[in-house]
């Protein structure tokens, strides 16, 4: 299962890379991409694990970029 989010206020390409790397290390994440140019984050995980993966991913984003707003697409 895949979900896409918009990272509103993401203004640092290095931070986008850090977010992608940290989320990819989370358990149950199949794949993640953070596109700095479109400010979109795509997360893939098993359907039954998706909710916990998204919660953990949001914590990672807030830890690295506290001012970024995460919106579902």
C-alpha positions in Angstrom: 0.0 0.0 0.0 1.3 3.5 -0.9 0.4 6.9 0.6 1.4 10.3 -0.6 1.9 13.4 1.6 2.7 17.0 0.9 5.4 18.5 3.1 4.3 22.1 3.2 7.2 24.4 4.1 10.0 22.0 3.2 12.8 24.4 2.1 16.0 22.4 2.5 17.1 19.7 0.1 19.5 18.3 2.7 16.6 18.0 5.2 14.5 16.2 2.6 17.4 13.6 2.1 17.7 13.2 5.9 14.0 12.6 6.2 14.0 10.0 3.5 17.0 8.2 5.0 15.6 8.1 8.5 12.2 6.9 7.4 13.7 4.2 5.2 15.4 2.8 8.3 12.0 2.5 10.2 10.7 -1.0 10.6 7.9 -2.1 8.2 8.8 0.5 5.6 9.0 -1.1 2.2 10.1 2.1 0.4 10.0 5.9 0.8 10.8 8.8 -1.4 10.9 12.5 -0.6 11.0 14.8 -3.6 12.3 18.2 -2.6 11.2 19.8 -5.9 7.5 18.8 -5.5 7.7 18.6 -1.7 5.9 15.2 -1.8 6.7 12.2 0.3 5.6 8.7 -0.8 5.6 5.9 1.7 5.0 2.2 0.9 4.2 -0.3 3.6 1.9 -3.3 4.2 -1.7 -2.3 4.7 -1.9 -3.5 8.3 1.3 -1.7 9.3 0.6 1.6 7.4 -0.9 3.5 10.3 2.0 2.9 12.6 4.5 3.6 9.8 2.9 7.0 9.0 2.9 8.0 12.7 6.6 7.2 13.0 7.3 9.0 9.7 5.5 12.1 10.9 7.6 12.1 14.1 10.8 11.9 12.0 9.6 14.8 9.8 8.8 16.9 12.9 12.1 16.1 14.5 14.1 17.2 11.4 11.9 20.0 10.2 9.6 21.2 13.1 7.9 23.9 11.0 6.9 21.6 8.1 3.1 20.8 7.8 2.2 17.3 6.6 -0.9 17.1 4.5 -2.4 14.0 2.9 -2.6 14.2 -0.9 
